[in-house]
């Protein structure tokens, strides 16, 4: 999995590309946490436009970042999720706690 990091208005934007599964979850978790901690950022936007597959390990990555940021009074959202990955979010009930936006611009203006 490839990750591209950007910071805009004190928000960390992570573009994920590839499969977010048990093979890549730990590395993704570590790299995102490293950037959040190093740059002392409390708002995370995860861009799923390039994610082709996600399993329960991917759910764990998103929920873990939610818990981390929630404990720091921060915020997290996901953007540009394709239908296949959106189904995983819906079935897991993650949309009850994780905000989802259609575009990055919309997320940047709201969180």
Backbone as a chain_set.jsonl record, in Angstrom:
{"seq": "XXXXXXXXXXXXXXXXXXXXXXXXXXXXXXXXXXXXXXXXXXXXXXXXXXXXXXXXXXXXXXXXXXXXXXXXXXXXXXXXXXXXXXXXXXXXXXXXXXXXXXXXXXXXXXX", "coords": {"N": [[0.84, -1.183, 0.0], [0.488, 2.205, -0.812], [1.105, 5.367, 0.609], [0.27, 8.778, 0.67], [1.116, 11.8, 2.053], [-0.24, 14.904, 3.115], [-0.408, 18.183, 4.506], [-2.845, 20.428, 5.431], [-4.09, 23.401, 6.546], [-3.694, 22.685, 9.317], [-4.593, 20.06, 9.229], [-4.163, 16.642, 8.717], [-3.874, 15.011, 5.726], [-4.315, 11.951, 4.311], [-3.698, 10.11, 1.567], [-4.632, 7.045, 0.477], [-3.482, 4.245, -1.326], [-4.069, 1.278, -2.932], [-4.354, -1.997, -1.419], [-5.935, -2.236, 1.668], [-5.332, -4.247, 3.988], [-4.697, -7.225, 6.005], [-2.017, -7.538, 5.414], [-0.96, -5.003, 5.03], [-1.879, -3.357, 7.065], [-0.572, -2.883, 9.608], [1.733, -1.396, 8.929], [0.537, 0.863, 7.734], [-0.907, 1.877, 9.916], [1.236, 2.487, 11.695], [2.689, 4.418, 10.211], [0.826, 6.509, 9.836], [0.231, 7.174, 12.516], [2.782, 8.008, 13.317], [3.124, 10.38, 11.811], [0.953, 11.918, 12.795], [1.705, 12.211, 15.485], [4.326, 13.306, 15.324], [3.933, 15.73, 13.979], [2.104, 16.84, 15.625], [-0.754, 16.793, 15.168], [-4.292, 16.969, 15.189], [-6.42, 16.458, 13.555], [-7.63, 14.374, 11.079], [-7.863, 13.375, 7.742], [-8.804, 10.782, 5.806], [-8.226, 9.689, 2.661], [-9.824, 7.615, 0.567], [-9.869, 7.138, -2.154], [-8.091, 5.706, -3.747], [-8.142, 3.144, -2.773], [-8.496, -0.217, -3.298], [-9.359, -2.513, -2.071], [-10.53, -3.585, 1.115], [-10.268, -5.102, 4.28], [-11.186, -6.576, 7.485], [-8.96, -5.834, 8.967], [-8.347, -3.35, 7.963], [-10.553, -1.939, 8.883], [-9.887, -1.959, 11.571], [-7.629, -0.281, 11.515], [-8.771, 2.224, 10.864], [-10.628, 2.574, 12.989], [-8.867, 2.523, 15.154], [-7.391, 4.905, 14.707], [-9.458, 6.689, 15.022], [-10.053, 6.338, 17.776], [-7.624, 7.167, 18.894], [-7.461, 9.888, 18.099], [-9.849, 10.844, 19.143], [-9.391, 10.674, 21.863], [-7.674, 12.763, 22.121], [-9.242, 14.891, 21.688], [-9.656, 15.335, 19.01], [-10.417, 14.969, 15.474], [-11.703, 12.862, 12.874], [-12.184, 11.835, 9.508], [-13.452, 10.211, 6.536], [-12.975, 10.151, 3.008], [-14.129, 10.071, -0.412], [-14.829, 7.29, -0.971], [-14.984, 4.201, -2.638], [-17.643, 2.102, -3.97], [-17.362, -0.638, -3.24], [-15.605, -0.651, -0.995], [-17.059, 1.057, 0.6], [-19.2, -0.542, 1.287], [-18.046, -2.277, 3.163], [-17.57, -0.466, 5.244], [-20.242, 0.223, 5.827], [-21.407, -2.272, 6.598], [-19.926, -2.831, 8.863], [-20.731, -0.897, 10.59], [-19.331, 1.426, 10.925], [-19.895, 3.987, 9.948], [-21.492, 5.119, 11.825], [-19.906, 6.364, 13.656], [-17.781, 7.486, 12.271], [-17.279, 10.166, 10.136], [-18.243, 10.642, 6.733], [-17.362, 11.941, 3.598], [-18.09, 13.095, 0.286], [-16.184, 14.453, -1.225], [-12.793, 15.688, -0.985], [-12.545, 18.441, -0.674], [-14.991, 19.146, 0.484], [-14.739, 17.877, 2.984], [-12.507, 19.267, 4.037], [-13.619, 21.764, 4.43], [-15.399, 21.338, 6.473], [-14.47, 19.753, 8.72]], "CA": [[0.0, 0.0, 0.0], [1.206, 3.465, -0.918], [0.479, 6.467, 1.338], [0.748, 10.113, 0.348], [0.743, 12.698, 3.14], [-0.283, 16.355, 2.926], [-0.974, 18.911, 5.641], [-3.509, 21.637, 4.989], [-4.827, 24.04, 7.644], [-3.55, 21.853, 10.519], [-5.258, 18.775, 9.026], [-3.353, 15.67, 7.987], [-4.609, 14.326, 4.673], [-3.602, 10.749, 3.902], [-4.251, 9.425, 0.398], [-4.265, 5.627, 0.519], [-3.575, 3.614, -2.631], [-3.798, -0.157, -2.889], [-5.219, -2.817, -0.58], [-5.794, -2.047, 3.108], [-5.671, -5.562, 4.543], [-3.805, -7.678, 7.088], [-0.62, -7.419, 4.985], [-0.506, -3.615, 5.049], [-2.503, -2.588, 8.149], [0.366, -2.433, 10.643], [2.569, -0.324, 8.38], [-0.321, 2.034, 7.573], [-1.153, 2.364, 11.279], [2.466, 3.083, 12.223], [3.07, 5.617, 9.46], [-0.125, 7.581, 10.138], [0.461, 7.587, 13.911], [4.043, 8.738, 13.357], [2.893, 11.741, 11.312], [0.069, 12.616, 13.729], [2.469, 12.534, 16.689], [5.474, 14.153, 15.001], [3.468, 17.069, 13.612], [1.123, 17.233, 16.642], [-1.987, 17.085, 14.436], [-5.462, 16.336, 15.798], [-7.481, 16.274, 12.568], [-7.168, 13.449, 10.045], [-8.74, 13.06, 6.62], [-8.295, 9.618, 5.09], [-8.775, 9.664, 1.312], [-9.89, 6.219, 0.132], [-10.129, 7.064, -3.596], [-7.215, 4.728, -4.375], [-8.203, 1.846, -2.082], [-9.214, -1.186, -4.124], [-9.871, -3.583, -1.218], [-10.311, -3.393, 2.541], [-10.845, -6.152, 5.112], [-11.378, -6.196, 8.89], [-7.748, -5.166, 9.447], [-8.514, -1.952, 7.572], [-11.497, -1.384, 9.852], [-9.098, -1.74, 12.779], [-6.777, 0.899, 11.318], [-9.609, 3.425, 10.938], [-11.161, 2.684, 14.355], [-7.735, 2.872, 16.019], [-7.092, 6.328, 14.546], [-10.589, 7.38, 15.639], [-9.859, 6.305, 19.235], [-6.454, 7.985, 19.217], [-7.789, 11.307, 17.944], [-10.95, 11.164, 20.06], [-8.806, 10.882, 23.198], [-6.982, 14.059, 22.079], [-10.278, 15.848, 21.291], [-9.469, 15.602, 17.596], [-11.483, 14.564, 14.57], [-11.3, 12.039, 11.738], [-13.223, 11.537, 8.531], [-13.008, 9.52, 5.34], [-13.512, 10.774, 1.794], [-14.0, 9.448, -1.727], [-14.818, 5.83, -0.826], [-15.696, 3.516, -3.72], [-18.791, 1.312, -3.498], [-16.935, -1.897, -2.62], [-15.078, -0.345, 0.33], [-18.165, 1.66, 1.357], [-19.99, -1.659, 1.812], [-17.355, -2.739, 4.374], [-17.861, 0.545, 6.263], [-21.652, 0.115, 6.2], [-21.65, -3.531, 7.308], [-19.251, -2.798, 10.168], [-21.339, 0.148, 11.409], [-18.368, 2.51, 11.174], [-20.447, 5.301, 9.618], [-22.164, 5.66, 13.012], [-18.946, 7.192, 14.402], [-16.817, 8.102, 11.351], [-17.927, 10.977, 9.104], [-17.843, 10.339, 5.355], [-17.658, 13.012, 2.658], [-17.886, 12.707, -1.111], [-14.973, 15.079, -1.77], [-11.8, 16.215, -0.064], [-12.857, 19.845, -0.452], [-16.081, 19.183, 1.455], [-14.188, 17.509, 4.293], [-11.647, 20.348, 4.498], [-14.43, 22.902, 4.851], [-16.273, 20.993, 7.599], [-13.8, 19.307, 9.952]], "C": [[0.881, 1.241, 0.0], [0.416, 4.534, -0.176], [1.11, 7.774, 0.902], [0.206, 11.057, 1.408], [0.774, 14.147, 2.692], [-0.834, 16.961, 4.209], [-1.565, 20.198, 5.095], [-4.352, 22.169, 6.146], [-4.841, 23.17, 8.901], [-4.316, 20.534, 10.436], [-4.332, 17.87, 8.232], [-4.246, 14.95, 6.996], [-3.752, 13.147, 4.224], [-4.346, 10.128, 2.731], [-3.722, 7.996, 0.415], [-4.458, 5.023, -0.867], [-3.165, 2.153, -2.531], [-4.799, -0.875, -2.006], [-4.909, -2.589, 0.892], [-6.278, -3.329, 3.778], [-4.651, -5.968, 5.587], [-2.329, -7.588, 6.704], [-0.087, -5.996, 5.169], [-0.95, -2.829, 6.28], [-1.502, -2.057, 9.167], [1.241, -1.284, 10.152], [1.766, 0.967, 8.227], [-0.568, 2.681, 8.933], [0.069, 3.107, 11.816], [2.827, 4.387, 11.52], [2.127, 6.786, 9.731], [0.096, 8.088, 11.559], [1.742, 8.4, 14.034], [3.845, 10.188, 12.909], [2.005, 12.545, 12.25], [0.852, 13.087, 14.946], [3.587, 13.536, 16.398], [5.043, 15.587, 14.707], [2.418, 17.612, 14.577], [-0.196, 17.68, 16.006], [-3.138, 16.306, 15.068], [-6.631, 16.159, 14.838], [-6.928, 15.468, 11.399], [-8.254, 13.238, 9.007], [-8.094, 11.904, 5.864], [-9.004, 9.536, 3.74], [-8.676, 8.237, 0.765], [-10.071, 6.074, -1.379], [-9.276, 6.005, -4.292], [-7.24, 3.356, -3.729], [-9.082, 0.903, -2.89], [-9.849, -2.3, -3.315], [-9.591, -3.236, 0.233], [-10.975, -4.539, 3.291], [-10.95, -5.663, 6.553], [-10.136, -5.538, 9.481], [-7.791, -3.68, 9.112], [-9.489, -1.236, 8.488], [-10.75, -1.052, 11.142], [-8.215, -0.516, 12.684], [-7.608, 2.175, 11.501], [-10.128, 3.634, 12.361], [-10.047, 3.075, 15.333], [-7.368, 4.34, 15.927], [-8.216, 7.164, 15.153], [-10.398, 7.461, 17.16], [-8.711, 7.212, 19.653], [-6.813, 9.472, 19.175], [-8.909, 11.73, 18.886], [-10.406, 11.429, 21.464], [-8.054, 12.209, 23.287], [-7.931, 15.179, 21.659], [-10.095, 16.275, 19.834], [-10.636, 15.088, 16.778], [-10.893, 13.755, 13.423], [-12.482, 11.909, 10.794], [-12.594, 10.79, 7.364], [-13.673, 10.185, 4.142], [-13.29, 9.865, 0.594], [-13.873, 7.916, -1.661], [-15.578, 5.207, -1.99], [-16.758, 2.583, -3.126], [-18.388, 0.033, -2.773], [-16.443, -1.665, -1.184], [-16.174, 0.267, 1.205], [-19.029, 0.575, 1.987], [-19.371, -2.194, 3.11], [-17.626, -1.764, 5.52], [-19.308, 0.397, 6.762], [-21.923, -1.13, 7.038], [-21.043, -3.536, 8.705], [-19.871, -1.764, 11.114], [-20.432, 1.338, 11.659], [-18.93, 3.896, 10.868], [-21.234, 5.902, 10.785], [-21.222, 6.576, 13.795], [-17.958, 7.939, 13.502], [-17.588, 8.876, 10.278], [-17.363, 10.607, 7.735], [-18.279, 11.489, 4.457], [-17.35, 12.533, 1.242], [-16.577, 13.248, -1.669], [-14.053, 15.562, -0.654], [-12.123, 17.663, 0.295], [-13.962, 20.0, 0.588], [-15.578, 18.88, 2.86], [-13.337, 18.639, 4.863], [-12.463, 21.535, 5.023], [-15.233, 22.614, 6.124], [-15.501, 20.566, 8.853], [-12.703, 20.27, 10.369]], "O": [[1.881, 1.317, 0.714], [-0.805, 4.608, -0.31], [2.33, 7.875, 0.778], [-1.001, 11.117, 1.643], [1.686, 14.573, 1.984], [-1.627, 16.335, 4.912], [-0.898, 20.96, 4.395], [-5.222, 21.468, 6.662], [-5.902, 22.947, 9.485], [-4.653, 19.952, 11.467], [-3.784, 18.271, 7.206], [-5.253, 14.352, 7.375], [-2.606, 13.322, 3.81], [-5.481, 9.674, 2.875], [-2.513, 7.77, 0.372], [-5.48, 5.258, -1.512], [-2.057, 1.832, -2.101], [-5.94, -0.438, -1.853], [-3.764, -2.729, 1.32], [-7.459, -3.482, 4.092], [-3.831, -5.152, 6.009], [-1.471, -7.564, 7.586], [1.1, -5.806, 5.432], [-0.441, -1.733, 6.516], [-1.579, -0.889, 9.55], [1.463, -0.313, 10.875], [2.26, 2.046, 8.555], [-0.448, 3.897, 9.076], [-0.049, 4.22, 12.328], [3.227, 5.354, 12.169], [2.572, 7.928, 9.844], [0.142, 9.297, 11.785], [1.783, 9.38, 14.778], [4.34, 11.113, 13.552], [2.264, 13.726, 12.484], [0.689, 14.223, 15.393], [3.771, 14.501, 17.141], [5.698, 16.541, 15.128], [1.898, 18.71, 14.379], [-0.69, 18.778, 16.261], [-2.987, 15.141, 15.434], [-7.716, 15.754, 15.254], [-5.907, 15.819, 10.807], [-9.407, 12.962, 9.337], [-6.983, 12.027, 5.349], [-10.217, 9.34, 3.674], [-7.581, 7.723, 0.533], [-10.398, 4.983, -1.846], [-9.686, 5.461, -5.317], [-6.446, 2.488, -4.092], [-10.255, 1.182, -3.136], [-10.767, -2.968, -3.791], [-8.548, -2.665, 0.554], [-12.108, -4.911, 2.984], [-10.817, -4.468, 6.814], [-10.256, -4.75, 10.42], [-7.323, -2.85, 9.891], [-9.289, -0.071, 8.832], [-10.958, 0.008, 11.732], [-8.062, 0.216, 13.662], [-7.194, 3.094, 12.208], [-10.075, 4.748, 12.882], [-10.273, 3.874, 16.241], [-7.065, 4.968, 16.942], [-7.965, 8.222, 15.731], [-10.563, 8.526, 17.755], [-8.811, 7.938, 20.642], [-6.505, 10.219, 20.104], [-8.913, 12.859, 19.375], [-10.904, 12.306, 22.17], [-7.82, 12.724, 24.38], [-7.493, 16.277, 21.317], [-10.347, 17.424, 19.474], [-11.709, 14.806, 17.311], [-9.735, 13.937, 13.049], [-13.635, 11.877, 11.223], [-11.372, 10.742, 7.22], [-14.782, 10.711, 4.241], [-12.399, 9.016, 0.582], [-12.943, 7.33, -2.216], [-16.691, 5.63, -2.302], [-16.76, 2.314, -1.924], [-19.022, -0.337, -1.785], [-16.82, -2.397, -0.269], [-16.214, 0.026, 2.411], [-19.536, 0.75, 3.095], [-20.094, -2.527, 4.05], [-17.885, -2.19, 6.646], [-19.563, 0.442, 7.966], [-22.592, -1.055, 8.068], [-21.576, -4.164, 9.62], [-19.568, -1.758, 12.307], [-20.727, 2.173, 12.514], [-18.492, 4.881, 11.462], [-21.605, 7.075, 10.736], [-21.678, 7.464, 14.516], [-17.36, 8.925, 13.934], [-18.443, 8.314, 9.594], [-16.179, 10.304, 7.592], [-19.415, 11.956, 4.538], [-16.479, 11.691, 1.025], [-15.928, 12.594, -2.486], [-14.488, 15.808, 0.471], [-11.986, 18.06, 1.452], [-13.891, 20.865, 1.46], [-15.955, 19.556, 3.817], [-13.435, 18.941, 6.053], [-12.039, 22.224, 5.951], [-15.699, 23.544, 6.782], [-15.856, 20.989, 9.954], [-12.038, 20.049, 11.382]]}, "num_chains": 1, "name": "protein.A"}
